Amino acid sequence: MQNAIRLTAISKNFGTVKACSNVSLSIRSGAIYAVVGENGAGKSTLARLIYGMHQPDGGSMEINGSPVTFASPGDAIAAGVGMVHQHFMLVPTLTVTENVMLGLEKQSLFSTLDPKNSAENIRQLSLKYGMAVDPLAPVSTLSVGQEQRVEILKVLYRNARILILDEPTAVLTPLETDQLFAVLRSLAKEGKTILIITHKLDEVLALADTVTVMSRGSVTGTLPCQETSKEELARMMVGRSVLLRVENPPPSPKKTMLTVENLGYRTATGIEKLEGVSFSVREGEIFGIAGVEGNGQSELLSLLWGLHDRNGRVSGKIIFEGSDITGKNPAQIAGLGVSHIPENRLKHAVISGFSVADNMIFGRHREKRFHQGFGFDRQAVTRYALELGKTYDIRCTDLENTPLGALSGGNQQKVVVARELDRPGMKLLILAQPTRGVDIGAIEQIHRSIIGARDRGAAILLVSSELDELIALSTRIGALYQGSIRRIFTREEVSEGRKRGRPFEEELGLSIT
């Protein structure tokens, strides 16, 4: 069978960093092919090279047997290559149809866009592939899973025969992931080629035909998925054996640090997002919040950290160490000994254009250790950044001068996690999706650090869409559904439910209406 993609000795450098070094691989037409690797291994760069977002410094590429050189994504699209990016590229205020049609507008005065006809074509395309979505709905009203459907429809609408998906399940629930896999299998069955860039090894083995492992810009091996295992792939990625689930000794909870009492939140337009939310988190305990995204997690986190819209209506109380902190701002809350890892690091945790070292002290820049006279002690900042970089394996050769935006998404996340877990005097740690987009080796390190913070006495609130993560770390797990906590489980109760084969929503009580 003809190869859909053939790469020969592809190389790409960014300054002194070798993002891809002599990468060669062949992907046959109609295959589902996975590329895995640690954060910064070069897999996303490779995807962007195939899609024309970057141009290689060396090597050659063939698409469907013909040599190609893509100067831009437009060239790739014209050759039948489409890409769904990890961070969706949609305009929230536009409808599904308008987003799909962006870039396809007719330029001729006598050949204008027909929105009604386009909407119907998109509707038919969505039904054909089992990705039902309302073509007239504003993107701002869609769930994360529906947004991804729109991204895939954009690619299919342009008649792509090769689909590249970068971390496609990073923000999806298990149910949405299953639905996506069904779509991808049907696309492959009709002859389309799927290239998945990911770090989730269970999903690779469940979906892909072949997997290539990358490490530090180079290919370390290519294997049929039926002939390998999660453990072997992890070793090839990291270069050592990886604990797929870290040791978590029984905790010793002490006094209550955080109490949420009957918390409610209604937006300025009257939409109720939270209703009667109550729970507590004790010193030396990890309390997990589970649920399908969009059920109030973001609003809960915003209230706890003081980032909510002040025009909305808040009811109930947030008590920290016996004091009501409802309505305080983030600086005041941080000053009480609270650390926060937000679900959207690009919006609330980092500044991409600033250096990696500077991002490592954001929110902590008033600490005396980083000052000298009236300014910053750059040597102290650099030393501290090097220490954290080594501990958390942040892949960057020049922390002082490299902008954070030049790092892979996983390495950016490690910067935020390192900074907040190392905050001195931390009493409460609020974690939201701490390992999203992070590779399996780094997940092990982050989980160890979270358990270490708990054992040192911190109270930890963990919000995660990864049920395995919640079970591995939490003492108790609250199921958040439609803005309310419907039930609080022990970790053992959730584990037993999984053994009995109950689906995600049922075992967490999320099917309650």
C-alpha positions as CSV (number, residue, x, y, z in Angstrom):
1,M,0.0,0.0,0.0
2,Q,1.2,3.5,-0.8
3,N,2.6,5.7,1.9
4,A,0.6,8.8,2.7
5,I,3.6,10.4,4.4
6,R,7.2,9.7,4.1
7,L,9.9,11.7,5.9
8,T,13.6,11.2,5.2
9,A,16.2,12.7,7.6
10,I,14.1,15.7,8.5
11,S,15.9,18.1,10.8
12,K,14.8,21.4,12.4
13,N,16.8,23.7,14.7
14,F,15.7,26.6,16.8
15,G,18.9,28.4,17.6
16,T,21.1,25.9,19.4
17,V,18.1,23.6,20.1
18,K,17.8,20.6,17.9
19,A,14.0,20.1,17.8
20,C,14.2,17.4,15.2
21,S,17.3,15.6,14.2
22,N,17.4,13.2,11.1
23,V,13.8,12.0,11.7
24,S,12.7,9.4,9.2
25,L,9.3,7.6,9.2
26,S,6.7,6.2,6.8
27,I,3.0,6.2,7.3
28,R,0.8,4.1,5.0
29,S,-2.5,5.4,3.7
30,G,-5.5,4.6,5.9
31,A,-3.4,4.0,9.0
32,I,-3.8,5.4,12.5
33,Y,-0.2,6.3,13.4
34,A,1.0,7.7,16.8
35,V,4.1,9.7,17.7
36,V,4.9,9.8,21.4
37,G,7.6,11.3,23.5
38,E,8.5,13.4,26.5
39,N,7.7,17.1,26.6
40,G,10.2,18.8,24.3
41,A,11.0,15.5,22.4
42,G,10.2,17.2,19.1
43,K,6.9,15.5,18.3
44,S,4.8,18.7,18.0
45,T,7.6,20.3,15.9
46,L,7.4,17.3,13.6
47,A,3.7,17.8,13.2
48,R,4.1,21.4,12.3
49,L,6.8,20.6,9.8
50,I,4.4,18.2,8.0
51,Y,1.7,20.9,8.1
52,G,3.9,23.7,6.7
53,M,4.0,25.8,9.9
54,H,7.7,25.4,10.0
55,Q,10.1,24.6,7.2
56,P,12.8,21.9,7.7
57,D,16.5,22.8,7.8
58,G,17.3,19.5,6.1
59,G,15.8,16.3,4.8
60,S,12.8,15.6,2.4
61,M,9.1,14.9,2.6
62,E,6.7,13.0,0.3
63,I,2.9,13.2,0.4
64,N,1.1,10.3,-1.3
65,G,4.3,9.4,-3.1
66,S,5.1,12.9,-4.5
67,P,8.0,15.1,-3.2
68,V,6.6,18.3,-1.5
69,T,7.9,21.5,0.0
70,F,5.3,23.4,2.0
71,A,6.0,27.1,2.5
72,S,2.8,27.5,4.6
73,P,-0.2,25.6,6.0
74,G,-2.0,26.8,2.8
75,D,0.3,24.6,0.7
76,A,-0.3,21.6,3.1
77,I,-4.1,22.1,2.9
78,A,-4.0,22.2,-0.9
79,A,-2.1,18.9,-0.8
80,G,-4.8,17.3,1.4
81,V,-3.2,17.7,4.8
82,G,-5.1,19.1,7.8
83,M,-4.2,19.7,11.4
84,V,-6.2,19.9,14.6
85,H,-4.1,21.9,17.1
86,Q,-3.8,21.2,20.8
87,H,-5.1,24.7,21.6
88,F,-8.2,25.1,19.4
89,M,-8.1,27.9,16.9
90,L,-11.8,29.0,17.0
91,V,-13.4,32.5,17.3
92,P,-15.9,32.2,20.2
93,T,-18.2,34.9,18.9
94,L,-18.7,33.3,15.5
95,T,-21.0,30.4,14.7
96,V,-19.8,26.9,13.9
97,T,-20.4,27.6,10.2
98,E,-18.5,30.9,10.2
99,N,-15.6,29.2,12.0
100,V,-15.5,26.4,9.5
101,M,-15.7,28.8,6.5
102,L,-13.0,31.2,7.8
103,G,-10.3,31.3,5.1
104,L,-12.6,29.9,2.4
105,E,-14.5,33.1,1.6
106,K,-14.9,33.8,-2.1
107,Q,-13.0,36.9,-3.3
108,S,-15.0,37.5,-6.5
109,L,-17.7,40.1,-6.4
110,F,-20.1,37.7,-8.2
111,S,-19.2,34.6,-6.2
112,T,-20.1,35.3,-2.6
113,L,-20.5,33.0,0.4
114,D,-23.9,31.3,0.8
115,P,-24.2,30.9,4.6
116,K,-27.4,28.8,4.4
117,N,-25.9,26.4,1.9
118,S,-22.6,26.2,3.8
119,A,-24.5,25.4,7.1
120,E,-26.4,22.6,5.5
121,N,-23.2,21.1,4.0
122,I,-21.6,21.2,7.4
123,R,-24.6,19.7,9.0
124,Q,-24.5,16.8,6.6
125,L,-20.8,16.3,7.1
126,S,-21.2,16.2,10.9
127,L,-24.0,13.6,10.6
128,K,-21.9,11.5,8.2
129,Y,-19.1,11.2,10.7
130,G,-21.2,11.0,13.9
131,M,-20.1,14.4,15.1
132,A,-23.5,16.1,15.5
133,V,-23.2,19.8,16.1
134,D,-25.5,22.7,15.4
135,P,-23.9,24.7,12.5
136,L,-25.7,27.9,13.6
137,A,-24.6,27.7,17.3
138,P,-22.0,30.3,18.5
139,V,-18.8,28.5,19.4
140,S,-18.9,30.2,22.8
141,T,-22.0,28.0,23.7
142,L,-20.3,24.7,22.9
143,S,-18.6,22.2,25.2
144,V,-14.9,21.4,24.8
145,G,-15.7,18.1,23.1
146,Q,-18.0,19.9,20.6
147,E,-15.3,22.5,19.9
148,Q,-13.0,19.7,18.9
149,R,-15.6,18.4,16.5
150,V,-15.7,21.8,14.9
151,E,-11.9,21.7,14.4
152,I,-12.2,18.2,12.8
153,L,-15.0,19.4,10.6
154,K,-12.9,22.4,9.5
155,V,-10.3,19.9,8.3
156,L,-12.8,17.5,6.6
157,Y,-14.6,20.4,4.9
158,R,-11.3,21.2,3.1
159,N,-11.2,17.6,1.8
160,A,-8.2,16.6,3.8
161,R,-7.1,13.0,3.3
162,I,-4.4,13.2,6.0
163,L,-5.4,14.4,9.5
164,I,-2.8,15.4,12.1
165,L,-4.1,15.7,15.7
166,D,-1.9,17.2,18.4
167,E,-2.8,16.0,21.9
168,P,-6.4,15.4,20.8
169,T,-7.7,14.1,24.1
170,A,-6.0,16.6,26.5
171,V,-9.2,18.4,27.4
172,L,-11.7,15.6,26.8
173,T,-13.7,13.5,29.2
174,P,-13.5,9.7,28.9
175,L,-16.9,9.6,27.2
176,E,-15.8,12.3,24.7
177,T,-12.5,10.4,24.1
178,D,-14.5,7.3,23.2
179,Q,-16.6,9.2,20.8
180,L,-13.5,10.8,19.2
181,F,-11.9,7.4,18.8
182,A,-15.0,6.1,17.1
183,V,-14.9,9.0,14.6
184,L,-11.2,8.4,13.9
185,R,-11.7,4.7,13.3
186,S,-14.4,5.4,10.8
187,L,-12.2,8.0,9.0
188,A,-9.4,5.5,8.8
189,K,-11.8,2.8,7.5
190,E,-12.7,5.0,4.6
191,G,-9.1,5.5,3.7
192,K,-8.1,8.7,5.5
193,T,-4.7,8.7,7.3
194,I,-4.6,9.8,11.0
195,L,-1.4,11.0,12.7
196,I,-1.8,11.5,16.4
197,I,0.8,13.3,18.5
198,T,0.2,12.4,22.2
199,H,1.7,11.3,25.5
200,K,-1.2,9.1,26.6
201,L,0.1,5.6,26.2
202,D,-3.1,3.8,27.0
203,E,-4.9,5.6,24.2
204,V,-2.1,4.9,21.8
205,L,-2.3,1.2,22.4
206,A,-6.1,1.2,22.2
207,L,-6.3,3.2,18.9
208,A,-3.2,3.2,16.8
209,D,-1.7,0.7,14.4
210,T,1.9,1.8,14.7
211,V,3.8,4.0,17.2
212,T,7.0,5.9,16.8
213,V,8.9,7.1,20.0
214,M,10.9,10.3,20.0
215,S,13.4,11.5,22.5
216,R,15.3,14.7,22.4
217,G,14.5,15.3,18.8
218,S,15.4,11.9,17.5
219,V,13.5,8.7,16.8
220,T,14.3,6.0,19.3
221,G,12.1,3.3,17.8
222,T,9.0,2.4,15.8
223,L,6.8,-0.6,16.8
224,P,3.5,-2.2,15.9
225,C,1.1,-1.3,18.8
226,Q,0.1,-5.0,19.1
227,E,3.7,-5.9,19.9
228,T,4.5,-3.5,22.6
229,S,3.3,-2.4,26.1
230,K,2.8,0.8,28.1
231,E,5.8,-0.1,30.2
232,E,8.1,-0.6,27.2
233,L,7.0,2.7,25.5
234,A,7.5,4.6,28.8
235,R,11.1,3.2,29.0
236,M,11.8,4.2,25.4
237,M,10.5,7.7,26.0
238,V,12.2,8.4,29.3
239,G,15.2,6.1,29.2
240,R,14.4,4.4,32.5
241,S,11.6,2.4,34.1
242,V,8.7,4.7,35.1
243,L,6.2,4.1,38.0
244,L,2.9,4.3,36.2
245,R,1.3,4.9,39.6
246,V,3.3,6.4,42.4
247,E,3.4,5.1,45.9
248,N,0.9,7.0,48.0
249,P,1.2,6.1,51.7
250,P,-2.0,6.6,53.9
251,P,-2.3,10.3,54.8
252,S,-2.7,11.6,58.3
253,P,-5.2,14.5,58.0
254,K,-5.3,17.0,60.9
255,K,-7.2,20.2,61.3
256,T,-9.6,21.6,58.7
257,M,-7.9,24.3,56.6
258,L,-10.5,25.1,53.9
259,T,-14.3,25.0,54.3
260,V,-16.7,25.8,51.5
261,E,-20.2,26.5,52.9
262,N,-23.3,26.4,50.6
263,L,-21.4,28.3,47.9
264,G,-23.4,29.6,45.0
265,Y,-22.6,31.7,41.9
266,R,-24.9,33.3,39.4
267,T,-23.5,35.3,36.4
268,A,-24.3,38.9,35.7
269,T,-26.8,37.6,33.1
270,G,-28.5,35.4,35.6
271,I,-27.1,32.0,34.7
272,E,-26.6,29.8,37.7
273,K,-23.2,28.1,37.7
274,L,-22.8,26.9,41.3
275,E,-25.5,26.0,43.8
276,G,-25.1,24.9,47.4
277,V,-21.5,23.6,47.0
278,S,-20.1,22.4,50.4
279,F,-16.9,20.5,51.3
280,S,-13.9,20.8,53.4
281,V,-10.2,20.1,53.0
282,R,-8.0,19.1,55.9
283,E,-4.3,19.7,56.6
284,G,-2.4,16.7,55.2
285,E,-5.2,15.6,52.9
286,I,-5.8,15.7,49.1
287,F,-9.5,16.3,48.3
288,G,-10.4,15.7,44.7
289,I,-13.1,17.3,42.5
290,A,-14.2,15.1,39.6
291,G,-16.6,15.7,36.8
292,V,-17.2,16.4,33.2
293,E,-15.7,19.8,32.3
294,G,-18.3,22.6,32.2
295,N,-20.2,21.6,35.3
296,G,-18.9,24.4,37.5
297,Q,-15.2,23.6,38.0
298,S,-14.0,26.9,36.4
299,E,-16.4,29.0,38.4
300,L,-15.4,27.2,41.7
301,L,-11.7,27.8,41.0
302,S,-12.3,31.4,40.1
303,L,-14.2,32.0,43.4
304,L,-11.5,30.2,45.5
305,W,-8.8,32.3,43.9
306,G,-10.7,35.6,43.7
307,L,-10.8,35.8,39.9
308,H,-14.5,35.7,39.4
309,D,-16.6,38.4,37.6
310,R,-17.5,40.9,40.4
311,N,-20.7,41.7,38.5
312,G,-22.0,38.1,39.3
313,R,-23.8,37.2,42.5
314,V,-22.0,35.1,45.1
315,S,-23.7,33.4,48.0
316,G,-22.3,31.2,50.8
317,K,-18.9,31.4,52.3
318,I,-15.2,30.3,51.7
319,I,-13.5,29.9,55.1
320,F,-9.7,29.5,55.3
321,E,-8.2,28.9,58.7
322,G,-11.3,30.2,60.4
323,S,-11.4,33.4,58.4
324,D,-13.9,34.3,55.6
325,I,-11.9,35.0,52.4
326,T,-15.0,35.2,50.1
327,G,-14.4,38.2,47.8
328,K,-10.7,38.7,48.5
329,N,-8.4,39.2,45.5
330,P,-5.6,36.8,44.4
331,A,-2.8,38.8,46.1
332,Q,-4.6,38.8,49.4
333,I,-5.3,35.1,49.2
334,A,-1.7,34.2,48.2
335,G,-0.5,36.3,51.2
336,L,-2.4,33.9,53.5
337,G,-0.3,30.9,52.3
338,V,-2.3,29.7,49.3
339,S,-0.7,28.4,46.1
340,H,-2.7,28.0,42.9
341,I,-2.1,26.1,39.6
342,P,-4.8,27.3,37.3
343,E,-6.5,25.3,34.6
344,N,-5.5,27.8,31.9
345,R,-1.8,28.6,32.4
346,L,-1.5,30.9,29.4
347,K,-4.3,33.1,30.7
348,H,-3.6,33.1,34.5
349,A,-0.2,31.7,35.3
350,V,2.5,32.8,32.8
351,I,3.6,35.5,30.3
352,S,4.9,33.7,27.2
353,G,7.1,36.6,26.1
354,F,9.0,36.8,29.4
355,S,11.9,34.5,30.1
356,V,11.6,31.1,31.7
357,A,13.5,32.3,34.8
358,D,11.2,35.3,35.2
359,N,8.1,33.1,34.9
360,M,9.5,30.9,37.7
361,I,9.2,33.8,40.2
362,F,5.9,35.4,39.0
363,G,3.7,35.9,42.0
364,R,6.7,35.3,44.2
365,H,8.7,38.3,43.0
366,R,8.3,40.1,46.3
367,E,10.3,37.4,48.2
368,K,13.5,38.9,49.7
369,R,15.6,36.1,48.3
370,F,15.2,37.5,44.8
371,H,16.1,41.2,45.6
372,Q,19.3,43.2,45.9
373,G,19.0,46.9,46.8
374,F,16.2,48.4,44.8
375,G,16.1,45.8,42.1
376,F,16.2,42.1,41.4
377,D,19.2,40.0,42.1
378,R,19.5,38.4,38.7
379,Q,22.1,35.9,39.9
380,A,19.7,34.7,42.7
381,V,16.8,34.4,40.2
382,T,19.0,32.4,37.8
383,R,20.3,30.1,40.5
384,Y,16.8,29.4,41.7
385,A,15.5,28.8,38.2
386,L,18.4,26.3,37.6
387,E,17.5,24.5,40.8
388,L,13.8,24.1,39.8
389,G,14.7,23.3,36.2
390,K,16.9,20.4,37.3
391,T,14.4,19.1,39.9
392,Y,11.5,19.1,37.4
393,D,13.5,18.3,34.3
394,I,12.5,21.5,32.5
395,R,14.0,21.2,29.0
396,C,15.7,24.5,28.3
397,T,19.4,25.3,27.8
398,D,19.1,29.1,28.7
399,L,16.5,29.8,31.4
400,E,17.5,33.4,31.7
401,N,17.1,34.4,28.0
402,T,14.7,31.9,26.5
403,P,11.1,33.2,26.4
404,L,8.7,30.8,28.0
405,G,6.7,30.6,24.8
406,A,9.6,28.8,23.1
407,L,9.1,25.8,25.3
408,S,6.7,22.9,24.6
409,G,3.3,23.0,26.4
410,G,4.4,20.3,28.8
411,N,7.5,22.1,29.8
412,Q,5.5,25.4,30.3
413,Q,3.2,23.4,32.7
414,K,6.2,22.1,34.6
415,V,7.4,25.7,35.2
416,V,4.1,26.6,36.8
417,V,3.9,23.4,38.9
418,A,7.5,23.8,40.1
419,R,7.0,27.5,41.0
420,E,3.8,26.9,43.0
421,L,4.8,23.6,44.7
422,D,8.0,25.3,45.9
423,R,6.2,28.3,47.4
424,P,7.5,28.8,51.0
425,G,4.9,28.8,53.8
426,M,2.3,27.1,51.6
427,K,-0.7,26.0,53.7
428,L,-3.3,25.3,50.9
429,L,-2.6,24.2,47.4
430,I,-5.3,24.6,44.8
431,L,-4.5,22.4,41.7
432,A,-6.4,22.4,38.5
433,Q,-5.4,19.9,35.8
434,P,-1.8,19.9,37.0
435,T,-0.6,17.2,34.5
436,R,-2.5,18.3,31.4
437,G,-0.3,18.0,28.4
438,V,2.6,16.6,30.5
439,D,4.5,13.4,29.6
440,I,4.5,10.2,31.6
441,G,7.9,10.7,33.2
442,A,7.0,14.3,34.3
443,I,3.6,13.1,35.7
444,E,5.5,10.7,38.0
445,Q,7.6,13.6,39.3
446,I,4.6,16.0,39.7
447,H,2.6,13.3,41.5
448,R,5.5,12.6,43.9
449,S,5.8,16.4,44.6
450,I,2.0,16.7,45.3
451,I,2.2,13.8,47.7
452,G,5.3,15.3,49.3
453,A,3.5,18.7,49.8
454,R,0.6,16.8,51.5
455,D,3.0,14.9,53.8
456,R,4.6,18.2,54.8
457,G,1.1,19.3,56.1
458,A,-0.4,21.2,53.2
459,A,-4.1,20.9,52.5
460,I,-4.6,20.2,48.8
461,L,-7.6,20.7,46.5
462,L,-7.2,18.8,43.3
463,V,-9.5,19.4,40.3
464,S,-8.8,17.0,37.5
465,S,-10.6,15.5,34.5
466,E,-8.3,12.5,34.8
467,L,-10.0,9.9,37.0
468,D,-6.8,7.8,37.3
469,E,-5.1,10.9,38.7
470,L,-7.8,11.5,41.2
471,I,-7.8,7.9,42.4
472,A,-4.0,7.8,42.7
473,L,-3.7,10.9,44.8
474,S,-7.0,11.8,46.6
475,T,-8.2,10.7,50.0
476,R,-11.8,11.7,49.1
477,I,-13.4,12.7,45.8
478,G,-16.4,15.0,45.3
479,A,-18.5,14.5,42.2
480,L,-19.4,17.9,40.7
481,Y,-22.4,17.9,38.4
482,Q,-24.4,20.8,37.1
483,G,-22.9,23.1,39.6
484,S,-23.5,21.0,42.7
485,I,-21.5,18.3,44.5
486,R,-23.8,15.3,44.3
487,R,-21.8,13.0,46.5
488,I,-18.4,12.6,48.2
489,F,-16.7,9.3,47.7
490,T,-13.7,7.7,49.3
491,R,-10.9,6.6,46.9
492,E,-11.7,3.0,47.6
493,E,-15.4,3.4,46.7
494,V,-14.4,4.8,43.3
495,S,-11.9,2.1,42.7
496,E,-14.4,-0.6,43.5
497,G,-16.9,1.0,41.0
498,R,-14.3,0.8,38.3
499,K,-13.6,-2.9,39.0
500,R,-17.3,-3.6,38.5
501,G,-17.1,-2.0,35.1
502,R,-19.4,1.0,35.7
503,P,-18.9,3.9,33.3
504,F,-17.3,7.2,34.4
505,E,-20.5,9.2,34.8
506,E,-22.3,6.5,36.8
507,E,-19.4,5.6,39.2
508,L,-19.0,9.3,40.1
509,G,-22.8,9.9,40.4
510,L,-22.7,12.2,37.4
511,S,-25.6,10.6,35.7
512,I,-28.0,11.9,38.4
513,T,-30.4,14.5,37.0
